Amino acid sequence: FVLPMSSRSYPAHSDKRLEEELFESKAELDAKVDELYKLVKQSKRTVFFTGAGISTSAGIPDFRGPEGKWTRLAQGKQPKRGVSSLCAIPTETHMSLVRLQQENICTHLISQNCDGLHRRSGIRPSKISELHGNGNIEYCEDCGEEYLRDYHCTRLKKGRDHYTGRHCVAASSSDPDSMCNGRLLNSTIDFGQNLPVEPFHLAEKHSKNANLHIVLGSSLTVSPA
């Protein structure tokens, strides 16, 4: 699956009503929480889908909110500077998802976020599909070995070549006594690039088998959401 190119310079919402933040009374919220609780209790396989909105309380700006990155760029404004994702702390939402996974309520987690907070919160790597990559992960283009870093895995040069300048130190498949030495690639993707194959297939598999999908922090604007 290819992340589609936007027909605009910056893919902000064309309908301004979609940028509005909606608030409900405590009574309305309590009723919806009760309804959601019943749905979750009845579900055998629940998949969660997260977007940038779950990280705003950690100080990381979103994209299409009233002050989001794409919204401001489309208005000719500079994006607001937020907290670096390396300094951000996983939010209560992130930690709640970890608990739900530990309780076998969250069958699989699908995320469009690249900030790395899900992995840092304790989500198991096998239980998450990071569709747009992870800014703290680089992988070998030869053997596929992944490296989770405590720094941003930036590309050596601007453009579509994701090479970070580092090389794989895993054992070579042809000679266990030597290193693979394949190029390490930044894992985040750009508009118009392919989604990572394995995470996408896992997300598709679990979505088709799910009884319930719960979306948090996403307007579901970008395909394949």
Backbone bond lengths (Angstrom), bond angles and torsions (degrees), N, CA, C in turn:
res aa  C-N    CA-C-N  psi(-1)  N-CA   C-N-CA  omega(-1)  CA-C   N-CA-C  phi
1 F - - - 1.462 - - 1.517 109.03 -
2 V 1.343 117.22 135.59 1.461 122.46 -178.96 1.515 109.53 -102.98
3 L 1.335 117.14 131.90 1.457 121.44 174.55 1.519 107.18 -68.18
4 P 1.345 118.75 116.47 1.460 120.95 -170.57 1.521 113.34 -66.51
5 M 1.338 115.23 145.67 1.450 121.03 172.74 1.517 108.18 -72.50
6 S 1.318 116.90 142.65 1.456 119.96 176.99 1.519 109.91 -81.72
7 S 1.326 115.95 148.17 1.453 120.36 176.87 1.522 111.22 -78.95
8 R 1.331 116.09 -6.78 1.461 121.00 177.79 1.512 108.40 -114.25
9 S 1.342 115.31 163.65 1.458 119.18 178.05 1.520 110.05 -61.16
10 Y 1.344 116.69 -40.06 1.452 121.65 178.61 1.525 107.70 -131.11
11 P 1.339 118.34 124.32 1.468 121.49 -172.73 1.522 113.36 -77.63
12 A 1.333 116.77 63.41 1.457 120.86 175.73 1.528 108.70 -81.43
13 H 1.349 116.40 166.56 1.458 120.19 176.23 1.532 109.93 -64.39
14 S 1.325 116.98 134.64 1.461 120.72 175.57 1.527 110.38 -82.11
15 D 1.320 116.44 -25.80 1.466 122.10 177.90 1.530 108.02 -98.66
16 K 1.320 116.69 112.36 1.464 121.77 -175.68 1.528 112.44 -61.66
17 R 1.333 116.92 -23.64 1.466 119.21 179.79 1.528 111.58 -64.74
18 L 1.344 115.96 -25.54 1.463 119.69 -179.55 1.526 112.26 -73.70
19 E 1.340 116.89 -14.41 1.468 120.53 178.42 1.525 111.99 -85.52
20 E 1.328 117.11 -13.81 1.461 120.63 -175.69 1.527 111.40 -69.66
21 E 1.319 115.01 140.72 1.459 120.49 174.01 1.530 108.00 -92.67
22 L 1.315 116.03 126.21 1.455 121.17 -175.05 1.525 110.98 -100.59
23 F 1.307 116.17 140.50 1.460 121.72 -179.49 1.527 109.23 -125.75
24 E 1.337 115.68 145.24 1.451 120.98 -179.61 1.522 110.10 -125.34
25 S 1.326 115.18 158.41 1.460 119.96 178.38 1.518 109.57 -69.69
26 K 1.331 115.86 162.19 1.457 120.14 179.05 1.530 110.59 -59.76
27 A 1.316 117.00 -38.72 1.469 120.39 -179.68 1.526 110.86 -63.73
28 E 1.328 116.50 -44.40 1.468 120.30 178.85 1.524 110.52 -63.47
29 L 1.337 115.46 -43.05 1.455 120.26 -178.78 1.521 110.98 -65.15
30 D 1.333 117.03 -43.80 1.470 120.99 179.46 1.529 110.96 -60.32
31 A 1.322 116.80 -40.58 1.468 121.06 -179.80 1.525 110.71 -64.74
32 K 1.320 116.45 -40.74 1.465 120.34 179.97 1.525 111.27 -70.73
33 V 1.331 116.92 -35.80 1.469 120.29 176.86 1.521 109.85 -63.85
34 D 1.321 117.04 -42.65 1.468 120.89 177.84 1.534 110.95 -61.21
35 E 1.334 115.54 -41.77 1.470 119.90 -179.75 1.530 110.33 -65.85
36 L 1.346 116.02 -42.38 1.463 120.03 179.29 1.525 110.95 -64.62
37 Y 1.325 116.67 -39.62 1.469 121.26 178.57 1.531 110.33 -57.89
38 K 1.345 116.25 -44.05 1.458 120.28 -179.92 1.525 111.39 -64.51
39 L 1.349 116.40 -41.12 1.463 120.50 179.63 1.527 111.19 -63.00
40 V 1.328 115.90 -42.32 1.466 120.87 -179.48 1.525 110.36 -66.76
41 K 1.333 117.25 -41.30 1.462 121.18 179.53 1.530 111.47 -63.10
42 Q 1.325 116.58 -34.13 1.464 121.17 -177.63 1.531 112.20 -81.12
43 S 1.317 116.68 -22.10 1.467 120.75 -174.17 1.525 111.72 -79.51
44 K 1.308 116.52 138.64 1.456 122.21 174.97 1.526 111.81 -92.34
45 R 1.325 115.70 -27.22 1.472 120.85 -177.89 1.530 108.13 -139.37
46 T 1.327 115.88 105.54 1.460 121.49 -178.07 1.523 110.41 -112.02
47 V 1.323 115.43 125.96 1.465 121.99 178.26 1.530 108.78 -108.39
48 F 1.319 115.83 133.67 1.462 121.39 176.51 1.529 109.28 -105.82
49 F 1.329 115.49 142.88 1.462 122.30 -179.99 1.525 107.70 -127.06
50 T 1.333 118.05 123.75 1.460 120.59 -175.45 1.527 112.32 -120.97
51 G 1.336 113.90 149.97 1.458 121.81 176.20 1.516 110.81 -130.52
52 A 1.317 115.66 -170.37 1.468 121.65 -171.86 1.527 113.55 -61.32
53 G 1.348 116.66 -23.54 1.462 119.57 -177.34 1.513 114.78 -61.60
54 I 1.341 118.16 -22.52 1.470 118.47 -178.77 1.532 111.51 -80.06
55 S 1.337 117.19 -9.96 1.465 120.05 -178.46 1.531 113.21 -105.23
56 T 1.342 117.45 -2.24 1.466 118.51 -178.51 1.527 111.88 -65.32
57 S 1.336 117.55 -33.67 1.466 119.51 178.91 1.524 112.07 -72.27
58 A 1.341 116.88 -10.43 1.468 121.25 173.34 1.522 110.67 -89.65
59 G 1.350 116.19 -2.67 1.463 120.52 178.08 1.517 114.38 97.64
60 I 1.346 117.31 6.88 1.461 121.35 179.53 1.525 108.11 -98.22
61 P 1.331 119.00 119.31 1.475 120.72 -177.78 1.529 111.84 -62.66
62 D 1.337 115.36 150.81 1.467 119.27 174.67 1.525 109.15 -87.78
63 F 1.341 117.11 -164.76 1.469 120.57 -174.93 1.521 113.00 -111.33
64 R 1.344 117.21 -41.78 1.457 119.40 -171.44 1.526 113.96 -118.30
65 G 1.325 117.41 12.13 1.453 120.73 174.64 1.521 110.15 -74.09
66 P 1.345 118.18 -179.48 1.463 121.44 -178.83 1.528 113.16 -55.79
67 E 1.325 117.19 -33.24 1.463 121.64 178.75 1.524 111.37 -117.71
68 G 1.344 116.52 24.35 1.458 121.27 -177.87 1.520 112.41 -70.20
69 K 1.311 114.80 163.63 1.475 121.13 -176.92 1.522 111.68 -58.54
70 W 1.365 117.06 -52.79 1.464 119.34 -177.89 1.526 111.14 -67.44
71 T 1.332 117.16 -35.51 1.467 121.11 179.17 1.518 110.55 -60.40
72 R 1.326 117.02 -48.10 1.465 121.08 -177.55 1.536 111.50 -69.37
73 L 1.322 117.63 -39.76 1.458 119.66 178.85 1.526 111.20 -64.28
74 A 1.344 116.42 -39.38 1.467 120.28 177.89 1.522 111.56 -64.59
75 Q 1.341 116.85 -23.85 1.467 122.19 178.25 1.527 112.03 -91.07
76 G 1.331 116.09 3.19 1.456 119.95 -179.03 1.515 113.61 79.72
77 K 1.341 117.09 16.46 1.464 121.90 -179.65 1.522 110.19 -105.52
78 Q 1.299 115.74 155.25 1.452 120.56 175.04 1.531 109.99 -77.03
79 P 1.326 117.65 141.61 1.466 119.34 177.08 1.525 111.25 -62.03
80 K 1.311 115.69 148.52 1.460 119.80 176.81 1.517 109.96 -74.41
81 R 1.313 115.10 141.04 1.464 119.32 178.00 1.528 108.65 -80.16
82 G 1.306 115.35 132.61 1.453 120.20 178.46 1.515 110.41 -115.50
83 V 1.304 115.04 -166.09 1.464 121.22 176.79 1.522 108.96 -74.31
84 S 1.322 117.02 137.63 1.463 119.87 174.68 1.518 108.85 -60.40
85 S 1.325 116.84 139.35 1.469 120.00 179.94 1.525 111.37 -61.31
86 L 1.338 117.14 -22.08 1.470 119.92 177.96 1.525 111.54 -72.93
87 C 1.334 115.80 -25.29 1.468 120.24 -179.47 1.524 112.28 -98.65
88 A 1.326 116.60 -14.76 1.463 120.70 -177.82 1.531 110.77 -68.87
89 I 1.317 115.08 147.85 1.459 122.59 178.96 1.529 108.60 -105.12
90 P 1.336 118.61 133.67 1.476 119.69 175.64 1.527 111.12 -51.33
91 T 1.315 116.22 136.58 1.460 121.99 -175.31 1.535 111.69 -82.78
92 E 1.334 114.94 177.34 1.467 119.64 176.40 1.528 110.52 -60.53
93 T 1.330 116.63 -33.55 1.468 119.66 177.55 1.519 110.72 -63.94
94 H 1.332 116.72 -46.34 1.467 120.43 177.96 1.533 110.94 -57.54
95 M 1.343 115.61 -46.19 1.460 119.22 -175.74 1.538 111.16 -71.90
96 S 1.329 116.96 -30.17 1.469 119.86 176.51 1.525 110.30 -65.44
97 L 1.333 116.67 -37.61 1.460 120.37 178.39 1.527 111.11 -66.30
98 V 1.332 116.30 -35.58 1.468 120.03 175.58 1.526 109.71 -61.89
99 R 1.321 116.46 -46.05 1.471 121.07 179.25 1.529 110.97 -61.96
100 L 1.330 116.60 -42.99 1.462 120.33 179.13 1.521 111.21 -63.51
101 Q 1.323 116.19 -33.92 1.465 119.69 176.71 1.528 110.39 -70.27
102 Q 1.318 116.80 -41.69 1.464 120.98 178.77 1.527 111.47 -62.82
103 E 1.336 116.12 -31.64 1.470 121.31 179.98 1.528 111.68 -87.89
104 N 1.344 116.59 6.98 1.476 122.71 -179.54 1.523 113.00 60.80
105 I 1.317 116.44 27.44 1.465 121.34 175.60 1.530 109.88 -90.67
106 C 1.321 115.82 -40.74 1.466 121.01 175.70 1.532 108.17 -87.55
107 T 1.330 116.06 104.80 1.465 120.90 -179.42 1.522 111.23 -70.06
108 H 1.327 115.43 -43.12 1.467 120.51 -179.95 1.518 108.57 -153.90
109 L 1.318 115.50 148.98 1.465 122.04 179.24 1.523 108.80 -116.98
110 I 1.325 116.12 126.94 1.463 122.31 176.14 1.527 107.14 -113.21
111 S 1.323 116.72 130.47 1.464 119.04 -177.69 1.517 111.52 -136.22
112 Q 1.335 114.47 144.02 1.462 121.55 172.72 1.524 110.75 -97.07
113 N 1.323 117.32 1.47 1.466 120.99 -174.84 1.525 112.40 -82.89
114 C 1.324 115.07 142.88 1.471 121.46 178.64 1.523 111.85 -110.05
115 D 1.351 117.61 4.33 1.458 120.79 -171.44 1.525 114.25 -77.31
116 G 1.328 118.09 -9.94 1.466 121.03 176.52 1.510 115.47 80.08
117 L 1.342 118.25 1.48 1.470 119.85 -174.86 1.531 112.86 -69.61
118 H 1.325 116.82 -30.22 1.473 118.25 178.03 1.529 110.97 -63.79
119 R 1.310 116.39 -46.79 1.468 119.23 -179.41 1.523 110.65 -66.97
120 R 1.313 117.30 -38.47 1.466 120.54 179.04 1.523 111.76 -69.31
121 S 1.322 117.87 -25.39 1.464 120.80 -179.12 1.525 111.72 -74.09
122 G 1.341 116.62 -21.03 1.459 119.70 179.26 1.520 114.35 117.74
123 I 1.339 116.97 6.04 1.468 119.56 175.34 1.526 108.86 -61.70
124 R 1.332 116.67 134.83 1.460 120.43 -179.63 1.533 110.44 -69.11
125 P 1.329 118.26 132.93 1.472 120.97 -178.35 1.521 113.89 -54.12
126 S 1.344 116.61 -33.86 1.464 119.94 -177.86 1.520 112.45 -76.34
127 K 1.341 116.89 -9.20 1.462 121.05 -175.41 1.520 112.77 -109.61
128 I 1.338 117.18 13.79 1.459 119.86 -179.44 1.522 110.33 -135.92
129 S 1.329 115.50 140.62 1.463 122.39 172.26 1.527 107.54 -113.61
130 E 1.321 116.44 105.71 1.467 121.00 178.02 1.532 107.13 -91.27
131 L 1.328 115.89 92.95 1.464 121.60 -169.76 1.523 113.57 -65.85
132 H 1.317 116.73 -27.76 1.469 119.24 -178.60 1.524 112.43 -106.89
133 G 1.330 115.97 12.15 1.457 120.09 178.55 1.516 112.26 90.21
134 N 1.331 114.97 -172.24 1.466 122.69 -177.79 1.517 107.47 -143.08
135 G 1.327 116.39 123.82 1.460 120.77 -176.17 1.514 114.46 -63.26
136 N 1.340 117.25 -13.73 1.460 121.19 -179.51 1.522 112.79 -104.29
137 I 1.327 116.58 6.28 1.467 120.10 -177.98 1.528 110.56 -118.32
138 E 1.320 115.25 132.78 1.465 121.08 169.68 1.526 107.01 -124.68
139 Y 1.329 115.42 152.73 1.457 119.00 -175.33 1.521 110.20 -137.44
140 C 1.325 115.44 156.55 1.462 121.38 -178.11 1.529 109.52 -80.67
141 E 1.326 116.35 129.13 1.466 118.94 -179.94 1.528 112.02 -74.92
142 D 1.346 117.75 -11.37 1.464 120.74 179.62 1.532 112.22 -95.18
143 C 1.337 117.00 -53.03 1.469 119.67 -174.73 1.522 113.47 -106.77
144 G 1.341 117.61 -11.87 1.458 121.01 177.43 1.516 115.21 85.37
145 E 1.329 118.33 -0.30 1.469 121.36 179.33 1.529 110.39 -56.46
146 E 1.351 115.63 133.85 1.465 120.47 -179.94 1.521 111.12 -101.47
147 Y 1.333 115.42 147.31 1.457 122.03 177.70 1.529 107.88 -128.82
148 L 1.342 116.21 116.76 1.459 121.79 176.62 1.524 107.59 -92.54
149 R 1.327 115.94 118.13 1.469 121.57 -173.46 1.528 111.37 -106.56
150 D 1.332 115.37 162.82 1.458 120.29 173.19 1.528 109.80 -100.59
151 Y 1.328 116.10 28.12 1.464 122.58 176.11 1.527 108.02 -147.83
152 H 1.331 115.75 166.65 1.461 120.19 178.08 1.524 109.64 -72.26
153 C 1.320 116.21 130.32 1.469 120.97 178.30 1.529 108.49 -89.12
154 T 1.309 115.72 79.71 1.457 120.36 -176.17 1.528 111.25 -82.02
155 R 1.312 115.42 153.62 1.460 120.94 178.73 1.528 110.34 -75.09
156 L 1.311 114.91 149.43 1.460 120.35 -179.57 1.523 110.88 -64.77
157 K 1.342 115.82 -38.56 1.461 121.11 179.94 1.522 109.34 -133.32
158 K 1.320 116.25 156.02 1.459 119.98 175.24 1.524 109.10 -70.77
159 G 1.324 116.40 147.89 1.459 120.36 -179.61 1.513 111.64 126.92
160 R 1.324 116.26 -166.00 1.460 121.99 -174.60 1.523 113.61 -87.02
161 D 1.330 118.01 -7.48 1.466 119.91 175.89 1.525 108.22 -82.11
162 H 1.330 117.40 116.36 1.466 122.25 -173.23 1.530 112.84 -88.83
163 Y 1.305 118.67 10.12 1.474 123.24 -178.06 1.528 110.81 -59.40
164 T 1.340 115.92 127.45 1.472 121.25 -177.30 1.528 113.43 -93.82
165 G 1.330 116.35 -8.06 1.462 119.59 -178.05 1.514 113.23 95.70
166 R 1.337 116.49 -4.67 1.456 120.49 178.87 1.525 110.17 -108.07
167 H 1.344 115.36 167.05 1.461 120.10 -176.93 1.525 111.23 -131.17
168 C 1.305 115.49 157.17 1.463 123.25 -174.82 1.536 111.08 -72.69
169 V 1.338 115.85 133.34 1.459 120.87 179.64 1.528 111.64 -107.84
170 A 1.348 116.41 8.71 1.467 119.50 176.45 1.522 109.66 -69.39
171 A 1.325 115.65 159.02 1.466 119.90 179.66 1.519 110.50 -64.78
172 S 1.305 116.33 140.68 1.460 122.18 178.47 1.532 109.75 -68.53
173 S 1.327 116.69 139.71 1.465 120.62 179.00 1.525 111.60 -69.22
174 S 1.318 116.97 -26.35 1.469 120.63 -178.96 1.525 112.70 -90.51
175 D 1.354 115.57 -24.40 1.463 120.02 -179.22 1.527 108.86 -145.34
176 P 1.337 118.19 96.28 1.468 121.93 -176.85 1.526 114.28 -57.58
177 D 1.324 117.79 -18.79 1.457 120.69 -179.37 1.524 112.88 -86.08
178 S 1.326 117.07 -3.78 1.462 120.21 179.17 1.518 110.08 -123.48
179 M 1.335 116.35 162.96 1.458 120.66 -179.28 1.522 110.94 -85.53
180 C 1.318 115.90 154.25 1.460 121.75 177.50 1.526 110.90 -61.23
181 N 1.345 115.84 -48.11 1.467 123.70 176.44 1.531 113.39 66.05
182 G 1.349 118.28 16.15 1.457 120.20 176.45 1.523 111.23 -68.98
183 R 1.307 116.88 158.61 1.464 121.24 178.78 1.524 110.23 -67.52
184 L 1.321 117.02 139.87 1.458 121.46 175.28 1.522 108.75 -94.67
185 L 1.332 114.82 134.18 1.457 121.45 -175.96 1.519 111.50 -115.52
186 N 1.314 115.82 138.69 1.457 122.29 171.38 1.525 108.24 -61.01
187 S 1.346 118.17 137.84 1.466 120.44 -170.78 1.528 114.47 -92.74
188 T 1.337 118.37 -9.58 1.465 118.91 -179.62 1.522 110.15 -75.44
189 I 1.340 116.24 150.86 1.462 120.01 -175.99 1.528 111.08 -115.49
190 D 1.327 115.06 162.57 1.458 122.50 178.85 1.521 109.44 -110.95
191 F 1.337 116.72 165.86 1.456 120.71 173.20 1.520 108.90 -57.94
192 G 1.326 115.61 135.97 1.455 120.55 179.51 1.513 114.07 90.28
193 Q 1.345 117.41 -3.74 1.462 120.51 179.28 1.526 110.83 -101.26
194 N 1.323 115.92 158.70 1.459 121.66 179.12 1.520 111.37 -67.94
195 L 1.333 115.61 141.64 1.457 119.81 170.44 1.523 108.24 -71.83
196 P 1.344 118.03 151.07 1.469 119.98 177.68 1.531 110.25 -59.95
197 V 1.324 116.09 131.03 1.466 121.66 -168.73 1.522 112.68 -63.01
198 E 1.325 117.62 -54.11 1.473 119.94 -174.60 1.526 112.40 -64.28
199 P 1.352 119.73 -48.01 1.469 119.13 177.68 1.528 112.65 -59.52
200 F 1.343 116.70 -37.51 1.465 119.72 179.75 1.528 111.06 -66.29
201 H 1.338 116.78 -44.25 1.465 120.24 -179.87 1.533 111.02 -64.54
202 L 1.340 117.18 -39.21 1.461 120.53 177.03 1.523 110.74 -63.48
203 A 1.334 115.91 -43.43 1.463 120.75 179.43 1.523 110.39 -61.78
204 E 1.317 116.49 -43.47 1.465 121.30 179.77 1.531 110.96 -64.35
205 K 1.323 116.07 -44.18 1.460 121.34 -179.72 1.523 111.34 -60.07
206 H 1.335 116.60 -50.68 1.460 120.12 -177.38 1.529 111.47 -69.57
207 S 1.323 117.38 -32.68 1.467 120.31 178.60 1.523 110.91 -65.40
208 K 1.326 116.40 -41.75 1.466 120.21 -179.57 1.526 111.75 -66.74
209 N 1.340 116.77 -30.45 1.462 120.86 -177.50 1.523 113.74 -90.53
210 A 1.337 116.42 -6.85 1.465 119.75 -173.54 1.516 112.51 -76.06
211 N 1.340 115.33 146.26 1.460 121.66 170.90 1.524 110.92 -87.08
212 L 1.340 115.01 -25.31 1.461 120.08 -173.44 1.527 109.75 -147.22
213 H 1.341 115.80 135.85 1.463 122.27 172.96 1.525 108.08 -115.38
214 I 1.325 116.21 134.06 1.464 121.25 176.67 1.527 107.85 -123.23
215 V 1.337 115.95 123.28 1.464 121.97 -177.23 1.521 109.09 -104.64
216 L 1.323 116.04 131.46 1.460 121.99 -179.82 1.528 109.53 -128.97
217 G 1.326 116.62 122.66 1.458 120.41 170.91 1.504 116.10 73.05
218 S 1.318 118.27 23.38 1.469 120.79 179.68 1.519 110.42 -135.30
219 S 1.325 116.41 140.52 1.460 121.63 174.61 1.520 111.24 -86.11
220 L 1.349 116.97 -2.37 1.465 123.27 179.96 1.538 111.30 56.69
221 T 1.319 115.54 36.89 1.463 121.33 -177.77 1.521 112.02 -83.60
222 V 1.349 116.29 -38.36 1.469 121.03 -173.85 1.523 110.01 -90.97
223 S 1.327 116.22 126.52 1.471 120.68 175.69 1.534 108.80 -64.00
224 P 1.340 118.31 147.22 1.464 127.86 10.59 1.519 114.32 -95.76
225 A 1.332 117.61 24.13 1.474 119.80 -178.87 1.519 112.03 -54.15
